[in-house]
């Protein structure tokens, strides 16, 4: 695996491990249950394919 692959994996881990939970916490603080329902309906990072 080359450098680009390692950077891609590192970026993905950073997004899943820090950025997404941090941003979602802020959105939940601002929008509350309405945002929780939105996450449940649509998925987090990728759209839900099965409901």
N, C-alpha and C positions, 0 to 999 in steps of 0.2 A: 504494500500500500504506500502510496506516495504522500508527499506533504499535503497536497490538496485534500486527500481523503482524511488525513488526521485532523486537519483544520475543520473539515465538515463535521466530523464526529464530535470534536471539541465544542464547536458552536451549537450543535444539537443538544449536547449535555448541559451546556450553559443555559439554553432556552428552557429546557425541561426542569432543570434543577433550581433555577433562580428567577429568571425573568417572568415566566408565565405565572407561577404562584404569586409573585409580588404584584404583578399587574391585576390579577384576578382578585386579590385581597382588596386592592383599592377600588375596583369596580363594585365589589360586594358592599364595601363601606358606603359607596355613593348611591347604589341602586337597590341594595338589599335583596329581598326575596324575588323581585322581578328579574334580577340578573341570574340568580340561582336557577330559576325556571328556564331562562334562556340557555344556560349551560346544559341543563338536562335535555332540552329539546334539540339542541344543535350540536352538541359535543364541545370539546375544548379546543384542541388545535386543528383536528380534522373533522369534517362533517360526519355525523352518524349515518352509517349505511343501513343499519337494521334498527328498527324502532320497536 
